[in-house]
Structures are given as C-alpha cells and as structure tokens.
Amino acid sequence: MKYELALNSWDEKEIQAVQNVLDSNHTTMGECVKQFEETFAHYVGSKYCVMVNSGSSANLLAVAALFYRKDNKLKRGDEVIVPAVSWPTTYYPLYQYGLKLKFVDIDLFTLNYNIEQLQSAITDKTRMVMAVNLLGNPNDFNKINEIISEKNIILIEDNCESLGAEFNGKKAGTFGIMGTFSSFFSHHISTMEGGMIVTDNEELYQILLCLRAHGWTRNLPKDNLITTPKSDNQFDELYRFVLPGYNFRPLEIMGAIGLEQIKKFPSFLSKRKENAEYFVKTFKDNPYFYVQKEIGSSSWFGFSLIVKQDIKYARKEIVAILMKNAIEVRPIVAGNFTKNEVLKYFDYELHGEMNNAEYLDAHGFFIGNHHFPIEDKIDYLMSEMYKIPPHELKHTTLNAGLSLRRAA
C-alpha cells in the first residue's frame, strides 16, 4: 500500500519491554499493568483506570458495573439512547444486559449525535445516554449535559477511537460516569489488543476490578464498597466470588508496552493533528466531498470523506480507483448500524428516520491517519482524486425527506 490505514507504532523500546516481561517469567497481569493503569489515569485526568483485554471488553464491563452498584443501578428493560453510527461492541453489551436501545440519527458533518434528535429522543423512560466520540471527534458535552441535567440519566462514553481528544480543555472519556478506550493495533496507542475504563467513582472502580477477574474478591481492598470486609486469612479469600464476572485480564506484556506507548503519545497526537490540519486544508471547499467538522479538539483517528449529494460518480467507483492505486480505505466505522440483521435479537426502536446515518452508509468512506508526518500520502491521495474522470454535477433526489442536518 502507498497510503495505509494503520501502521506499527513500536520501536526497540516496546520490543525490549516485551523481552523484559518474558525474562521476568511473570506474564500474567501484574505490576506493569498496575503502573500503566496509574499512568493512563493521570494522563486523562481520572482517579481510576482498569485495563482489560480489549476496548470491546471495556464496554461490556462498564455496562455490567452499572447493574451492581448499590444505588441508582440499571435494570433489564431500561432505555438507553445510542447513535446510529458506531462499532458493534458499542451496542452488544446493552443487548446482552437486557437493555432497550433507542437509536438516534447522527450529524452528517460532525459524525456524532444530531443534538436536536438526541434532545427529542429523551423521555421519562430514558435511563442512560451512550456518547460515542467518533473518529477522534468529541461530542458537544455542553449541549448533552444541558439536555440531561436535572434528570436521572447516566452518561457514559465510548471513547475507543478518541484518546487525546478534548472538549473545553477536558479529555474526552471523562465527561461521563465512565469512559472506555481501546489500544488495539490501529488505534492511537497500541498494546496489540487492549482496552481501558476510567472513572472517578470508587464504587464502580471496585466493581470493575471484581468483574474483570472472575467476580472474586482477590483484587479488592480489605474494606471495600462491594461486600463485607475481607478475611485476614488470605487462603480463604483466594476463591471467594461475589459478582458474576469474566476473565478480561490483560497480559503483563500489554501493560509493559502501554507504558512505552503512553510516553510517546504526546508526540503521536501532535503529528496526527498536524496531518489533520494539512488534510482539512487540502480538502477545504472541495466540491465533491464533505470532511468531518471538528468539535473541540479532535485527536483525528482517521479522515472521513462523504460524497456530496450532486456528484454523478458513486462511492464504489471512487473507492475502486483508490484501492487500485494502493490507497487503503474502509467504511466509516460500521456505517448505519440499524441496517444490520443482528438487530432482530435486540429490544430496540428507531427515533425517527436515520437519514444522515443512511447517507453516510451509502456515500462515505475513511482513510488513515498516522503518528508521523503524511503530507506526501495526502498529496498522493489528492493526485489520484484528480485522475478520476471529471464529474458532471446534476441534481439527484437521493431520499425523500433527506435532511442533512448541520450541528446546532
């Protein structure tokens, strides 16, 4: 490929960190994971961090934890509002815990919640809002908090694509009661597989620790907020189970790699933002494509391109040309998730039409951003765009009632 979607961000420091763990003969979750959790929590500005084996597991544990706290716990059948565009594991934990999903359309330009649609979707039945910060772009949390303030509505964030993003100087992933992150290969930092949950709530933190490892008490302090004080007899406490948990523990290698990656992340983020500035400048006022409109300070996971309404050539023709010329492209996350057959298993409803999500699904794609300068790759992309036969602009009725709603 001449313009890849994602590339390795490791060097000899990560390789040495792996070797150090192997040499220690302690490869299961241990001190490196603990140190990484503390370092990561400090970076994002949260009190607590729990590392797990993937961002998907992070979402599942975050949802599960809300069922086991003492007060204001979720229960099966509760309504949760979700955006129509995200990755499947935003939604699956909600289904798996028996929650009702209410899908809301996105804004075609920010790719996050359509704020007007979100506001109109809130009812007395709404118990939680799942905010997904898409492709590095934080939501407008001022407006979301205005909508849910003085209501008994929980806010959590799926921030798996948006490490380093900020809104009003505060890190994305810290606006809700919990926020989740991913350190999968293609993400802002990579620990091979991996995920993190952050929170300022001590009870939820302890629930997460318990759920992460079998639901046992072994990782809890003696006096904790979940159960009676632990026994001083360590043998008796080894196999004491108090919650129906999982085994989502990360490897010690993942923690060791994470410690090296988080040191480099400020540089990674700076380069991503410089690349984004060049990309946005290059595609500014482009007659053929919409590019993502930044909210706050995006961490620019990748660059979305959505073919405008009046363009004759279909996305499939453009994508075919780009791929033929070694430019790696993907749909924008999972597109309009409500089109998928898996929804037959869900308890869900659609709040109005998913017009923008459907338009993105049919006409959008995204390309990669990287942790190093890629002006040459962006120039190459643009040069291949110019080789596409000239477009004839013509009025096309794409969808009756289509409304390309801009962010309020």
Backbone hydrogen bonds, N-H to C=O, Kabsch-Sander energy under -0.5 kcal/mol:
donor,donor_aa,acceptor,acceptor_aa,energy
2,K,326,A,-2.5
3,Y,326,A,-2.0
14,E,11,D,-0.6
15,I,11,D,-1.7
16,Q,12,E,-2.4
17,A,13,K,-2.0
18,V,14,E,-2.3
19,Q,15,I,-2.3
20,N,16,Q,-2.6
21,V,17,A,-1.7
22,L,18,V,-2.4
23,D,19,Q,-2.8
24,S,20,N,-1.5
25,N,21,V,-0.8
25,N,22,L,-0.9
26,H,21,V,-1.0
34,K,30,G,-2.0
35,Q,31,E,-2.7
36,F,32,C,-2.5
37,E,33,V,-2.6
38,E,34,K,-2.1
39,T,35,Q,-2.5
40,F,36,F,-3.2
41,A,37,E,-2.5
42,H,38,E,-2.0
43,Y,39,T,-2.2
44,V,40,F,-2.3
45,G,41,A,-1.6
46,S,41,A,-2.4
48,Y,199,T,-2.1
50,V,197,I,-2.4
52,V,195,G,-3.1
53,N,248,F,-1.2
55,G,194,G,-0.6
58,A,54,S,-1.7
59,N,55,G,-1.9
60,L,56,S,-2.0
61,L,57,S,-2.8
62,A,58,A,-2.3
63,V,59,N,-2.2
64,A,60,L,-2.5
65,A,61,L,-2.7
66,L,62,A,-0.9
66,L,63,V,-0.7
67,F,64,A,-2.0
68,Y,65,A,-1.4
69,R,65,A,-0.6
74,L,66,L,-2.4
77,G,98,G,-2.7
78,D,75,K,-2.0
79,E,125,K,-1.1
80,V,100,K,-3.2
81,I,128,M,-2.5
82,V,102,K,-2.4
84,A,104,V,-2.0
86,S,84,A,-0.5
86,S,335,G,-0.5
90,T,87,W,-2.3
91,Y,87,W,-0.6
91,Y,88,P,-1.3
92,Y,88,P,-2.3
94,L,91,Y,-0.7
95,Y,91,Y,-1.8
96,Q,92,Y,-3.1
97,Y,93,P,-1.4
98,G,95,Y,-2.1
99,L,94,L,-2.6
100,K,78,D,-3.0
101,L,99,L,-0.5
101,L,347,D,-2.5
102,K,80,V,-2.8
103,F,101,L,-0.6
103,F,349,E,-2.6
104,V,82,V,-2.2
107,D,112,N,-3.1
108,L,405,R,-0.7
111,L,107,D,-2.3
114,N,105,D,-1.9
115,I,113,Y,-0.9
118,L,114,N,-2.7
119,Q,115,I,-2.6
120,S,116,E,-2.0
121,A,117,Q,-1.1
121,A,118,L,-0.6
122,I,118,L,-0.9
122,I,119,Q,-0.7
126,T,123,T,-1.2
127,R,79,E,-2.7
128,M,79,E,-1.4
129,V,154,I,-2.8
130,M,81,I,-2.7
131,A,129,V,-0.8
131,A,156,I,-2.7
132,V,130,M,-0.6
133,N,131,A,-0.6
133,N,158,D,-1.8
134,L,132,V,-1.0
136,G,133,N,-0.7
137,N,134,L,-2.1
141,F,139,N,-1.4
144,I,140,D,-2.0
145,N,141,F,-2.4
146,E,142,N,-1.8
147,I,143,K,-1.9
148,I,144,I,-2.0
149,S,145,N,-1.6
151,K,148,I,-1.6
153,I,151,K,-2.2
154,I,127,R,-2.7
156,I,129,V,-2.0
156,I,154,I,-0.5
157,E,178,M,-2.2
158,D,131,A,-2.7
159,N,157,E,-1.0
159,N,180,T,-1.6
162,S,159,N,-1.7
165,A,162,S,-2.0
166,E,297,S,-2.6
167,F,170,K,-2.6
170,K,167,F,-1.6
172,A,165,A,-2.9
174,T,171,K,-1.4
177,I,155,L,-3.0
178,M,155,L,-0.5
179,G,198,V,-1.9
180,T,157,E,-2.2
181,F,196,M,-2.5
182,S,160,C,-0.6
183,S,194,G,-2.7
185,F,192,M,-1.1
187,H,184,F,-2.3
191,T,183,S,-2.9
193,E,191,T,-1.3
195,G,52,V,-1.8
196,M,181,F,-1.6
197,I,50,V,-1.9
198,V,179,G,-2.6
199,T,48,Y,-1.6
202,E,200,D,-0.7
205,Y,201,N,-2.2
206,Q,202,E,-2.3
207,I,203,E,-2.2
208,L,204,L,-2.7
209,L,205,Y,-2.2
210,C,206,Q,-2.1
211,L,207,I,-3.0
212,R,208,L,-2.4
213,A,209,L,-0.9
213,A,210,C,-0.6
214,H,246,Y,-4.9
215,G,210,C,-2.0
216,W,210,C,-0.5
216,W,213,A,-1.9
217,T,240,R,-1.8
220,L,217,T,-2.4
224,N,222,K,-0.8
230,K,222,K,-2.2
234,Q,232,D,-1.1
236,D,233,N,-0.5
237,E,233,N,-1.3
238,L,234,Q,-0.9
238,L,235,F,-0.8
240,R,237,E,-1.1
241,F,239,Y,-0.6
242,V,215,G,-3.1
243,L,215,G,-1.5
245,G,214,H,-0.6
245,G,243,L,-1.7
246,Y,211,L,-2.9
248,F,212,R,-2.7
252,E,27,T,-2.5
253,I,27,T,-0.6
254,M,251,L,-0.6
255,G,251,L,-1.3
256,A,252,E,-2.2
257,I,253,I,-2.5
258,G,254,M,-2.4
259,L,255,G,-1.9
260,E,256,A,-1.1
261,Q,257,I,-2.6
262,I,258,G,-2.7
263,K,259,L,-0.8
264,K,260,E,-1.2
265,F,261,Q,-1.1
267,S,264,K,-0.8
268,F,264,K,-2.2
269,L,265,F,-3.3
270,S,266,P,-2.1
271,K,267,S,-2.3
272,R,268,F,-2.2
273,K,269,L,-2.3
274,E,270,S,-2.1
275,N,271,K,-2.6
276,A,272,R,-2.2
277,E,273,K,-2.3
278,Y,274,E,-1.8
279,F,275,N,-2.6
280,V,276,A,-3.2
281,K,277,E,-2.0
282,T,278,Y,-2.4
283,F,279,F,-2.2
284,K,280,V,-0.7
284,K,281,K,-0.6
286,N,283,F,-2.0
290,Y,306,I,-2.8
292,Q,304,S,-0.5
293,K,109,F,-3.6
294,E,292,Q,-0.6
297,S,166,E,-3.2
298,S,296,G,-0.6
299,S,136,G,-2.0
301,F,135,L,-1.0
302,G,135,L,-0.7
303,F,367,I,-2.7
304,S,302,G,-0.5
305,L,365,F,-3.0
306,I,290,Y,-2.1
307,V,363,H,-2.5
308,K,288,Y,-2.6
311,I,308,K,-1.3
312,K,392,E,-0.5
317,E,314,A,-0.8
318,I,314,A,-1.5
319,V,315,R,-3.2
320,A,316,K,-1.9
321,I,317,E,-1.8
322,L,318,I,-2.4
323,M,319,V,-2.8
324,K,320,A,-2.0
325,N,321,I,-1.3
326,A,323,M,-1.7
327,I,322,L,-2.3
328,E,3,Y,-2.8
328,E,326,A,-0.6
330,R,366,F,-1.8
333,V,331,P,-1.1
335,G,332,I,-2.7
337,F,84,A,-2.6
337,F,335,G,-1.1
339,K,336,N,-1.6
340,N,337,F,-1.8
343,L,340,N,-1.6
344,K,341,E,-2.1
345,Y,342,V,-2.0
346,F,343,L,-1.3
348,Y,346,F,-0.7
349,E,101,L,-2.0
351,H,103,F,-2.8
351,H,349,E,-0.5
352,G,350,L,-1.3
358,E,354,M,-2.6
359,Y,355,N,-2.2
360,L,356,N,-2.7
361,D,357,A,-2.2
362,A,358,E,-1.8
363,H,359,Y,-2.2
364,G,360,L,-2.2
365,F,305,L,-2.2
366,F,330,R,-2.9
367,I,303,F,-2.4
369,N,301,F,-0.8
378,I,374,I,-2.3
379,D,375,E,-2.6
380,Y,376,D,-2.0
381,L,377,K,-2.5
382,M,378,I,-2.5
383,S,379,D,-2.4
384,E,380,Y,-2.1
385,M,381,L,-2.0
386,Y,382,M,-2.0
387,K,383,S,-0.6
387,K,384,E,-0.6
388,I,385,M,-1.4
393,L,391,H,-0.6
394,K,310,D,-1.9
398,L,396,T,-1.0
402,L,399,N,-2.5
405,R,403,S,-1.5
